Amino acid sequence: MTTLLLHHSDFLEHLTAPGHPERPDRLKALHAALDHEAFAGLAREEAPMAEPEIGLLAHPEAYVDKVRSAIPEVGLARIDADTVVSPGSWNAAMRGLGAVCRAVDTVNRREFSNAFVALRPPGHHAERDQAMGFCIFNNAAIAARYAQREHGMERVAIVDWDVHHGNGTQDIFWTDPSVLYCSTHQMPLYPGTGALTETGAGNICNAPLSAGDGTEMFREAFCERILPRVKDFAPDLIIVSAGFDAHQRDPLAEINLSHEDFAWATGKLMDLADHHCEGRLVSLLEGGYDLRGLAVSAAAHIRMLMSA
């Protein structure tokens, strides 16, 4: 078995305004990095299209309908101060949901060791009924609910190392102890959530970092807070909200990680997946807005996944 990469050209058709940090060039840079011979053994599939009903796993029907009706026939439209949609955004979003479900299916059936979904738009800021922070549907939350509904997984752990706190994922699972949500992120920073005191039903574990923190503080947060909680939770599946905007080059934050830090964190989560979930791990692209920082970090992450 090896790692499965799920991708599709539809993800490039989600267009944003000139100068917007969440842009198609992000995926182009990532795929260029994966053209290296080191990734010759990486399995690749095109993302299937999901039915809109899949969105109901994490969002109310009225919200799904609202998003669909907001998609313009031409040009761009805003559904949040930071969140832009274009005529291709609906298909991109549905490909993303199809991809995360396919990723869950394949690791559960042991077709592949693990999976990485190179998708846009990202998802972890999307709350139950609110688009936020470049995010329309909460991909990680839908993947977790799909794993529970379709594969009977009782406990799913979501680990989010995007530099911005995943307020949407926290919101969706705030009262649900069957899903553990763990996050490292810079604080204070958008969206302003993610304090240590935010614990939900005992299933929320935040490990905020301060501006200027780097390798030492990130790894300490992981080892002292995140990894013990995941270990104690003993999940059936680990989902990674893999944002790479904590890289030292990223323009939207002030955390100083390198690509080696993301590879290290990946290895630690793979060890827990091997121990508790028969290796089942699904990783979903979130943020990362410096093209070089995103490319080298995602490549290091995927290279580690391929070592399973």
Residue frames relative to the residue before (quaternion, step in Angstrom):
aa qw qx qy qz dx dy dz
M 1.0000 0.0000 0.0000 0.0000 0.00 0.00 0.00
T 0.0883 -0.7777 0.6199 0.0553 3.53 -1.24 0.46
T 0.6596 -0.4879 0.3880 0.4199 3.55 -1.30 -0.28
L 0.2621 -0.7468 0.5923 0.1509 3.55 -1.07 0.80
L 0.1728 -0.7452 0.6375 0.0921 3.55 -0.98 0.96
L 0.1320 -0.7768 0.6130 0.0590 3.56 -0.80 1.04
H 0.0928 0.7945 -0.5821 0.1459 3.55 -0.75 1.10
H 0.0416 0.7869 -0.6154 -0.0170 3.58 -1.30 0.12
S 0.5512 -0.6244 0.4431 0.3315 3.56 -1.10 0.69
D 0.5322 0.6285 -0.4098 0.3922 3.62 1.18 -0.39
F 0.5927 0.5813 -0.3750 0.4125 3.59 1.08 -0.57
L 0.6394 0.5189 -0.3234 0.4663 3.58 1.18 -0.49
E 0.6430 0.5489 -0.3123 0.4333 3.59 1.24 -0.38
H 0.5056 0.5573 -0.4504 0.4806 3.58 1.28 0.19
L 0.0726 -0.8470 0.5261 -0.0213 3.55 -0.14 1.34
T 0.1378 -0.7695 0.6195 0.0714 3.53 -1.18 0.67
A 0.6860 -0.4994 0.3320 0.4121 3.57 -1.25 0.27
P 0.6227 -0.5262 0.4075 0.4114 3.61 -1.13 0.48
G 0.7876 0.2787 -0.2319 0.4983 3.55 -0.89 0.98
H 0.5051 0.6347 -0.4361 0.3896 3.60 1.25 -0.15
P 0.4776 -0.7143 0.4247 0.2852 3.61 -0.76 0.95
E 0.6930 0.4177 -0.2818 0.5156 3.61 1.09 -0.59
R 0.1951 0.8189 -0.4888 0.2290 3.53 0.21 1.36
P 0.6720 -0.5209 0.3337 0.4071 3.61 -1.15 0.44
D 0.5677 0.6160 -0.3859 0.3863 3.61 1.09 -0.61
R 0.5330 0.6225 -0.4132 0.3971 3.60 1.15 -0.43
L 0.7158 0.4292 -0.2594 0.4860 3.57 0.83 -0.94
K 0.5992 0.5542 -0.3675 0.4458 3.56 1.05 -0.63
A 0.6583 0.4995 -0.3065 0.4724 3.59 0.98 -0.83
L 0.6382 0.5249 -0.3260 0.4594 3.58 0.99 -0.82
H 0.7016 0.4631 -0.2832 0.4616 3.59 0.80 -0.95
A 0.5932 0.5525 -0.3711 0.4529 3.59 1.07 -0.59
A 0.6439 0.5137 -0.3190 0.4688 3.58 1.01 -0.78
L 0.6990 0.4753 -0.2687 0.4618 3.58 1.05 -0.74
D 0.5106 0.6270 -0.4281 0.4036 3.58 1.28 0.09
H 0.4806 0.6777 -0.4279 0.3558 3.59 1.28 -0.19
E 0.6090 -0.5923 0.3912 0.3540 3.58 -1.11 0.69
A 0.5421 0.6240 -0.4040 0.3918 3.59 1.18 -0.40
F 0.7303 0.4014 -0.2246 0.5051 3.58 1.21 -0.46
A 0.2796 0.7823 -0.5092 0.2246 3.57 1.19 0.45
G 0.7174 0.4479 -0.2539 0.4694 3.60 1.07 -0.66
L 0.4785 0.6670 -0.4372 0.3675 3.58 1.27 0.08
A 0.3331 -0.7347 0.5566 0.1985 3.58 -0.73 1.07
R 0.1042 -0.8117 0.5746 0.0150 3.57 -0.95 0.86
E 0.0129 0.7831 -0.6210 0.0325 3.54 -1.00 0.92
E 0.4598 -0.6383 0.5309 0.3152 3.53 -1.20 0.51
A 0.5147 -0.6608 0.4585 0.2969 3.55 -0.98 0.87
P 0.3865 -0.7013 0.5411 0.2570 3.59 -0.93 0.81
M 0.5006 -0.6284 0.5034 0.3179 3.55 -1.30 0.34
A 0.2926 -0.7490 0.5671 0.1783 3.59 -0.86 0.94
E 0.4730 -0.5978 0.5501 0.3412 3.52 -1.30 0.31
P 0.6148 -0.5844 0.3687 0.3801 3.62 -1.01 0.68
E 0.5698 0.6213 -0.3801 0.3806 3.59 1.13 -0.58
I 0.5437 0.6118 -0.4087 0.4039 3.59 1.16 -0.43
G 0.6009 0.5807 -0.3515 0.4222 3.57 1.10 -0.63
L 0.6009 0.5893 -0.3520 0.4095 3.58 1.19 -0.54
L 0.4992 0.6475 -0.4374 0.3746 3.59 1.21 -0.15
A 0.8062 0.2011 -0.1086 0.5458 3.60 1.14 -0.53
H 0.7700 0.3052 -0.1489 0.5402 3.59 1.23 -0.37
P 0.5190 -0.6284 0.4646 0.3463 3.61 -1.09 0.56
E 0.6497 -0.5482 0.3601 0.3844 3.56 -1.16 0.61
A 0.6266 0.5540 -0.3438 0.4269 3.57 1.00 -0.78
Y 0.6507 0.5067 -0.3197 0.4666 3.57 1.04 -0.71
V 0.6360 0.5198 -0.3319 0.4638 3.60 0.93 -0.86
D 0.6596 0.4987 -0.3014 0.4748 3.59 0.96 -0.87
K 0.6346 0.5424 -0.3239 0.4453 3.58 1.01 -0.82
V 0.6480 0.5064 -0.3195 0.4707 3.57 0.97 -0.85
R 0.6697 0.5104 -0.3173 0.4362 3.56 0.82 -0.96
S 0.6880 0.4825 -0.2855 0.4609 3.57 0.95 -0.84
A 0.6360 0.5469 -0.3251 0.4367 3.59 1.22 -0.41
I 0.5307 0.6352 -0.4150 0.3778 3.59 1.22 -0.30
P 0.3303 -0.7735 0.5006 0.2050 3.63 -0.61 1.04
E 0.5225 -0.6118 0.4895 0.3363 3.56 -1.23 0.43
V 0.7727 0.0298 -0.0168 0.6339 3.56 1.17 -0.64
G 0.7904 0.3416 -0.2220 0.4575 3.55 -1.24 0.39
L 0.5612 -0.5838 0.4743 0.3454 3.52 -1.27 -0.53
A 0.0853 -0.7642 0.6358 0.0677 3.54 -1.29 0.49
R 0.3317 -0.7280 0.5625 0.2087 3.56 -1.16 0.58
I 0.1266 -0.7764 0.6111 0.0879 3.56 -0.99 0.85
D 0.7316 0.0941 -0.0973 0.6681 3.54 1.41 0.12
A 0.6894 -0.4901 0.3236 0.4240 3.58 -1.19 0.43
D 0.7813 0.3093 -0.1516 0.5205 3.59 1.07 -0.75
T 0.6962 0.5082 -0.2398 0.4467 3.56 1.24 -0.40
V 0.0934 -0.8159 0.5697 -0.0314 3.52 -0.48 1.33
V 0.0975 -0.7755 0.6201 0.0676 3.56 -1.13 0.71
S 0.1880 -0.7588 0.6194 0.0733 3.51 -1.27 0.63
P 0.7270 -0.4185 0.2766 0.4689 3.65 -1.17 0.07
G 0.7182 0.4442 -0.2630 0.4666 3.62 1.08 -0.57
S 0.4697 0.7250 -0.4239 0.2720 3.58 1.23 -0.12
W 0.6288 0.5451 -0.3562 0.4249 3.60 0.99 -0.72
N 0.6756 0.4749 -0.3017 0.4765 3.59 0.86 -0.90
A 0.6181 0.5333 -0.3496 0.4597 3.59 1.02 -0.72
A 0.6693 0.4991 -0.3012 0.4606 3.57 0.91 -0.90
M 0.6793 0.4792 -0.2963 0.4703 3.59 0.94 -0.85
R 0.6024 0.5224 -0.3553 0.4878 3.61 1.10 -0.59
G 0.6301 0.5373 -0.3357 0.4489 3.57 1.03 -0.77
L 0.6796 0.4702 -0.2966 0.4786 3.58 0.90 -0.86
G 0.6275 0.5187 -0.3378 0.4723 3.58 1.04 -0.69
A 0.6564 0.5253 -0.3090 0.4446 3.55 1.00 -0.81
V 0.6819 0.4777 -0.3204 0.4519 3.59 0.85 -0.85
C 0.6326 0.5129 -0.3381 0.4716 3.59 1.08 -0.65
R 0.6319 0.5149 -0.3276 0.4778 3.58 1.00 -0.78
A 0.6307 0.5340 -0.3353 0.4524 3.60 0.99 -0.79
V 0.6553 0.4963 -0.3108 0.4771 3.58 0.93 -0.87
D 0.6354 0.5371 -0.3296 0.4463 3.58 0.92 -0.88
T 0.7295 0.4785 -0.2674 0.4092 3.55 0.71 -1.08
V 0.6796 0.4525 -0.3191 0.4812 3.60 0.98 -0.68
N 0.6238 0.5326 -0.3513 0.4514 3.58 1.10 -0.59
R 0.7120 0.4304 -0.2483 0.4960 3.58 1.04 -0.75
R 0.4032 -0.7432 0.4374 0.3061 3.57 1.37 -0.02
E 0.2791 0.7522 -0.5353 0.2642 3.56 1.05 0.77
F 0.7681 0.0647 -0.0249 0.6365 3.53 1.22 -0.69
S 0.6136 -0.5709 0.3951 0.3761 3.54 -1.20 0.51
N 0.7643 -0.1300 0.1407 0.6158 3.55 0.98 -0.91
A 0.2585 -0.7759 0.5583 0.1394 3.58 -1.25 0.12
F 0.1452 -0.7468 0.6423 0.0930 3.52 -1.25 0.65
V 0.1873 -0.7852 0.5854 0.0756 3.55 -0.86 1.02
A 0.1713 -0.7872 0.5897 0.0570 3.58 -0.53 1.25
L 0.1967 0.8230 -0.4914 0.2061 3.55 0.29 1.30
R 0.0434 -0.7085 0.6992 0.0855 3.46 -1.46 0.25
P 0.5474 -0.1825 -0.8167 0.0023 1.58 -2.11 1.37
P 0.5782 -0.5685 0.4386 0.3875 3.58 -1.23 0.35
G 0.3806 -0.8012 0.4391 0.1429 3.58 -1.21 0.16
H 0.6169 0.6538 -0.3592 0.2509 3.59 0.98 -0.69
H 0.6228 0.5127 -0.3640 0.4656 3.63 1.21 -0.11
A 0.5501 0.6265 -0.4052 0.3752 3.62 1.18 -0.32
E 0.2385 -0.7713 0.5789 0.1149 3.55 -0.66 1.16
R 0.7752 -0.3424 0.2210 0.4827 3.56 -1.25 0.02
D 0.8363 0.0499 0.0248 0.5454 3.58 0.77 -1.01
Q 0.6870 0.4447 -0.2848 0.4991 3.56 1.10 0.64
A 0.3019 -0.7113 0.6077 0.1837 3.56 -0.87 1.01
M 0.0742 0.7948 -0.5965 0.0830 3.55 -1.01 0.83
G 0.8899 0.1474 -0.0274 0.4308 3.50 -1.36 0.33
F 0.7334 -0.4137 0.1993 0.5013 3.58 0.89 1.02
C 0.6568 0.5450 -0.2836 0.4372 3.63 1.27 -0.22
I 0.2355 -0.7869 0.5613 0.1014 3.56 -0.98 0.93
F 0.7758 0.0372 -0.0026 0.6298 3.59 0.79 -1.06
N 0.4460 -0.7001 0.4888 0.2684 3.56 -1.05 0.74
N 0.2855 -0.8197 0.4759 0.1415 3.53 0.03 1.36
A 0.6746 0.4972 -0.3061 0.4516 3.60 0.89 -0.90
A 0.6555 0.5094 -0.3181 0.4578 3.58 0.94 -0.84
I 0.6545 0.4997 -0.3123 0.4738 3.58 0.98 -0.82
A 0.6216 0.5307 -0.3434 0.4626 3.60 1.01 -0.73
A 0.6616 0.5073 -0.3104 0.4568 3.58 0.94 -0.86
R 0.6742 0.4817 -0.2946 0.4761 3.58 0.89 -0.91
Y 0.6259 0.5306 -0.3358 0.4625 3.59 1.02 -0.74
A 0.6403 0.5220 -0.3254 0.4601 3.59 0.96 -0.83
Q 0.6708 0.4877 -0.3004 0.4711 3.56 1.00 -0.78
R 0.7105 0.4692 -0.2681 0.4507 3.58 0.87 -0.94
E 0.7857 0.3719 -0.1814 0.4599 3.57 0.77 -1.03
H 0.8049 0.2742 -0.1196 0.5124 3.58 1.07 -0.65
G 0.4812 -0.7229 0.4034 0.2883 3.57 1.26 0.22
M 0.3401 0.7367 -0.5193 0.2680 3.59 1.11 0.51
E 0.3459 -0.7843 0.4839 0.1764 3.55 -0.61 1.15
R 0.8050 0.1405 -0.0440 0.5747 3.58 1.00 -0.79
V 0.0298 -0.7843 0.6193 -0.0213 3.54 -0.82 1.07
A 0.1839 -0.7684 0.6051 0.0978 3.57 -0.94 0.92
I 0.1274 -0.7551 0.6398 0.0644 3.55 -0.98 0.95
V 0.0720 -0.7826 0.6183 0.0093 3.56 -0.75 1.09
D 0.1113 -0.8210 0.5590 -0.0320 3.53 -0.61 1.26
W 0.0097 -0.8164 0.5775 -0.0003 3.60 -0.52 1.14
D 0.2786 0.7307 -0.5521 0.2892 3.58 1.16 0.51
V 0.5416 -0.6536 0.4153 0.3271 3.59 -1.01 0.75
H 0.6813 0.4007 -0.2758 0.5469 3.58 1.25 -0.33
H 0.5177 -0.6613 0.4446 0.3115 3.56 -0.93 0.88
G 0.4087 -0.7197 0.5159 0.2210 3.56 -1.01 0.88
N 0.1254 -0.8417 0.5234 0.0440 3.54 0.45 1.24
G 0.6408 0.5461 -0.3348 0.4232 3.58 1.03 -0.73
T 0.6610 0.4876 -0.3072 0.4805 3.57 0.92 -0.88
Q 0.6353 0.5199 -0.3267 0.4683 3.57 0.99 -0.80
D 0.6463 0.5313 -0.3136 0.4491 3.59 0.95 -0.88
I 0.6887 0.5036 -0.2918 0.4324 3.57 0.84 -0.96
F 0.7945 0.3034 -0.1505 0.5040 3.60 0.97 -0.81
W 0.2643 0.8255 -0.4740 0.1552 3.59 1.28 0.19
T 0.7969 0.2627 -0.1300 0.5283 3.61 0.95 -0.80
D 0.6119 0.5790 -0.3232 0.4312 3.59 1.27 0.20
P 0.2124 -0.8245 0.5113 0.1172 3.63 -0.15 1.21
S 0.5441 0.6179 -0.4174 0.3846 3.62 1.21 -0.04
V 0.7250 0.3115 -0.2095 0.5774 3.59 1.30 -0.21
L 0.2186 -0.7553 0.6090 0.1045 3.55 -0.83 1.07
Y 0.0767 -0.7834 0.6157 0.0366 3.57 -0.89 0.95
C 0.0065 -0.7940 0.6058 -0.0505 3.55 -0.68 1.18
S 0.0069 0.8278 -0.5584 0.0532 3.58 -0.85 0.95
T 0.1137 -0.6977 0.6977 0.1157 3.48 -1.26 0.74
H 0.1360 0.7861 -0.5795 0.1664 3.57 -0.91 0.90
Q 0.5195 -0.6009 0.4915 0.3569 3.57 -1.24 0.31
M 0.0524 0.7831 -0.6173 0.0545 3.55 -1.02 0.84
P 0.5166 -0.2374 -0.8182 0.0855 1.56 -1.72 1.82
L 0.1968 0.7199 -0.6443 0.1669 3.51 -1.17 0.82
Y 0.6812 -0.4484 0.3606 0.4525 3.58 -1.23 0.31
P 0.6327 -0.2107 -0.7446 -0.0290 1.64 -1.88 1.69
G 0.6695 -0.5320 0.2933 0.4275 3.60 1.22 0.32
T 0.6217 0.5133 -0.3426 0.4822 3.59 1.29 -0.03
G 0.5818 0.6370 -0.4098 0.2961 3.56 -1.32 -0.04
A 0.3198 0.7583 -0.5072 0.2559 3.58 1.14 0.55
L 0.6528 -0.5154 0.3866 0.3984 3.56 -1.24 0.43
T 0.6806 0.5204 -0.2849 0.4300 3.58 1.06 -0.76
E 0.5798 0.5621 -0.3850 0.4467 3.61 1.23 -0.15
T 0.0884 0.8522 -0.5000 0.1264 3.57 -0.13 1.31
G 0.3815 -0.7545 0.4727 0.2485 3.61 1.25 -0.02
A 0.7507 -0.2857 0.2701 0.5309 3.55 -0.86 -1.06
G 0.6855 -0.4376 0.2627 0.5192 3.56 1.16 0.64
N 0.6289 0.5597 -0.3060 0.4445 3.57 1.34 0.05
I 0.6185 0.5055 -0.3443 0.4933 3.59 1.29 0.19
C 0.0041 -0.7962 0.6035 -0.0436 3.57 -0.79 1.05
N 0.0434 -0.8089 0.5859 -0.0231 3.55 -0.33 1.27
A 0.0736 -0.7788 0.6229 0.0123 3.55 -1.06 0.84
P 0.0732 -0.8545 0.5132 0.0339 3.59 0.43 1.20
L 0.2414 -0.7377 0.6185 0.1224 3.51 -1.22 0.76
S 0.4033 -0.7048 0.5320 0.2400 3.56 -1.27 0.43
A 0.6477 -0.5039 0.3965 0.4114 3.55 -1.22 0.51
G 0.7716 0.3193 -0.2617 0.4840 3.54 -0.89 0.98
D 0.5103 0.6358 -0.4316 0.3861 3.59 1.23 -0.24
G 0.1298 -0.7991 0.5845 0.0541 3.53 -1.19 0.63
T 0.8654 -0.0959 0.0744 0.4862 3.52 -1.17 -0.71
E 0.6895 0.5136 -0.3074 0.4078 3.58 0.71 -1.04
M 0.7227 0.4354 -0.2598 0.4697 3.59 0.77 -0.99
F 0.6150 0.5393 -0.3484 0.4577 3.59 1.06 -0.68
R 0.7082 0.4493 -0.2764 0.4692 3.57 0.80 -0.95
E 0.6033 0.5385 -0.3575 0.4672 3.57 1.11 -0.59
A 0.6441 0.5125 -0.3198 0.4693 3.60 0.94 -0.86
F 0.6507 0.5154 -0.3120 0.4622 3.56 0.97 -0.84
C 0.7369 0.4470 -0.2439 0.4445 3.57 0.77 -1.04
E 0.7446 0.4218 -0.2318 0.4626 3.59 0.99 -0.77
R 0.7987 0.2747 -0.1427 0.5159 3.60 1.04 -0.64
I 0.7549 0.4290 -0.2516 0.4275 3.58 0.59 -1.11
L 0.7277 0.4603 -0.2712 0.4301 3.58 0.59 -1.11
P 0.6537 0.4966 -0.3479 0.4527 3.67 0.87 -0.71
R 0.6507 0.5122 -0.3334 0.4507 3.59 0.98 -0.74
V 0.6477 0.4992 -0.3250 0.4751 3.58 0.98 -0.79
K 0.6384 0.5324 -0.3247 0.4512 3.57 0.95 -0.87
D 0.6903 0.4743 -0.2840 0.4667 3.59 0.85 -0.93
F 0.6414 0.5382 -0.3172 0.4454 3.59 1.09 -0.69
A 0.1388 -0.8333 0.5179 0.1347 3.59 1.20 -0.62
P 0.0308 0.8578 -0.5121 0.0304 3.60 0.63 1.09
D 0.4796 -0.6274 0.5319 0.3057 3.51 -1.39 0.29
L 0.7775 0.0704 -0.0195 0.6247 3.58 1.27 -0.42
I 0.1779 -0.7433 0.6327 0.1246 3.55 -1.15 0.72
I 0.1126 -0.7562 0.6433 0.0415 3.54 -0.95 1.02
V 0.1871 -0.7762 0.5943 0.0966 3.58 -0.89 0.95
S 0.2137 -0.7029 0.6624 0.1468 3.54 -0.94 0.96
A 0.0766 -0.8679 0.4900 -0.0282 3.51 0.15 1.41
G 0.0562 0.7595 -0.6397 0.1036 3.51 -0.05 1.36
F 0.2170 -0.7965 0.5537 0.1089 3.56 -1.01 0.77
D 0.4115 0.7263 -0.4521 0.3142 3.58 1.19 0.58
A 0.5238 0.5615 -0.4521 0.4538 3.59 1.21 0.34
H 0.4147 0.6906 -0.4781 0.3501 3.59 1.27 0.16
Q 0.6084 -0.6193 0.3695 0.3313 3.55 -1.01 0.84
R 0.6636 0.5088 -0.3072 0.4543 3.63 1.14 -0.46
D 0.5346 0.6812 -0.4083 0.2888 3.62 1.12 -0.47
P 0.4150 -0.7535 0.4579 0.2242 3.60 -0.86 0.92
L 0.6886 0.5180 -0.2827 0.4214 3.62 1.16 -0.37
A 0.7837 0.2157 -0.1293 0.5680 3.61 1.22 0.04
E 0.3799 -0.7405 0.5257 0.1762 3.53 -1.34 0.11
I 0.4085 0.6489 -0.5181 0.3790 3.55 0.94 0.97
N 0.2947 -0.8166 0.4874 0.0940 3.56 -0.88 0.99
L 0.1941 0.7849 -0.5591 0.1834 3.56 0.57 1.17
S 0.2904 -0.7102 0.6076 0.2053 3.53 -1.34 0.32
H 0.6872 -0.4676 0.3347 0.4440 3.56 -1.26 0.14
E 0.5864 0.5831 -0.3770 0.4171 3.60 1.12 -0.53
D 0.6177 0.5519 -0.3496 0.4377 3.59 1.09 -0.65
F 0.6604 0.4891 -0.3134 0.4759 3.59 0.98 -0.76
A 0.6243 0.5181 -0.3408 0.4750 3.59 1.05 -0.68
W 0.6370 0.5306 -0.3214 0.4576 3.58 0.98 -0.85
A 0.6788 0.4848 -0.2943 0.4665 3.60 0.85 -0.97
T 0.6097 0.5484 -0.3432 0.4579 3.57 1.05 -0.74
G 0.6644 0.5117 -0.3018 0.4535 3.57 0.89 -0.92
K 0.6458 0.5216 -0.3219 0.4552 3.57 0.98 -0.81
L 0.6820 0.4681 -0.2919 0.4800 3.58 0.95 -0.81
M 0.6067 0.5393 -0.3522 0.4659 3.59 1.09 -0.61
D 0.6164 0.5372 -0.3458 0.4603 3.59 1.03 -0.72
L 0.6738 0.4751 -0.2976 0.4813 3.59 0.94 -0.85
A 0.6279 0.5259 -0.3396 0.4625 3.58 1.03 -0.73
D 0.6332 0.5260 -0.3312 0.4612 3.59 0.99 -0.77
H 0.7017 0.4860 -0.2686 0.4465 3.56 0.96 -0.90
H 0.8164 0.2982 -0.1201 0.4797 3.59 0.89 -0.94
C 0.8265 0.2744 -0.0888 0.4834 3.61 0.96 -0.81
E 0.4996 -0.6496 0.4295 0.3793 3.59 1.16 0.38
G 0.7171 -0.4771 0.2344 0.4509 3.55 1.08 0.82
R 0.4581 0.7187 -0.4425 0.2789 3.61 1.23 -0.16
L 0.2056 0.7565 -0.5879 0.1996 3.56 -0.53 1.25
V 0.0680 -0.7746 0.6288 -0.0031 3.54 -0.95 1.01
S 0.1151 -0.8007 0.5869 0.0344 3.57 -0.82 1.02
L 0.1339 -0.7981 0.5871 0.0197 3.54 -0.93 1.01
L 0.4513 -0.6876 0.4968 0.2768 3.57 -0.86 0.92
E 0.1059 -0.7533 0.6462 0.0621 3.53 -1.03 0.90
G 0.8444 -0.1288 0.1055 0.5092 3.61 -0.55 -1.14
G 0.2850 0.7139 -0.6119 0.1867 3.50 -1.43 -0.19
Y 0.0383 0.8829 -0.4575 0.0985 3.56 0.00 1.31
D 0.5745 0.4489 -0.4081 0.5494 3.57 1.27 0.18
L 0.4593 -0.7355 0.4136 0.2775 3.57 -0.52 1.16
R 0.6754 0.4773 -0.3055 0.4719 3.59 0.91 -0.81
G 0.6589 0.5112 -0.3142 0.4537 3.57 0.91 -0.87
L 0.6388 0.5162 -0.3145 0.4760 3.56 1.03 -0.82
A 0.6867 0.5104 -0.2998 0.4220 3.57 0.78 -1.00
V 0.7145 0.4405 -0.2790 0.4664 3.60 0.76 -0.96
S 0.6603 0.5124 -0.3151 0.4496 3.59 1.03 -0.73
A 0.6623 0.4826 -0.3087 0.4829 3.58 0.93 -0.87
A 0.6305 0.5295 -0.3387 0.4554 3.59 1.01 -0.74
A 0.6542 0.5002 -0.3140 0.4725 3.59 0.96 -0.82
H 0.6258 0.5397 -0.3168 0.4656 3.57 1.04 -0.81
I 0.7075 0.4527 -0.2655 0.4733 3.58 0.81 -1.00
R 0.6092 0.5434 -0.3567 0.4543 3.59 1.02 -0.70
M 0.6502 0.4940 -0.3184 0.4814 3.59 1.01 -0.76
L 0.6194 0.5338 -0.3452 0.4606 3.61 0.97 -0.79
M 0.6738 0.5103 -0.2953 0.4455 3.59 0.98 -0.82
S 0.5990 0.5775 -0.3617 0.4205 3.60 1.22 -0.25
A 0.4278 0.7209 -0.4582 0.2955 3.60 1.27 -0.11
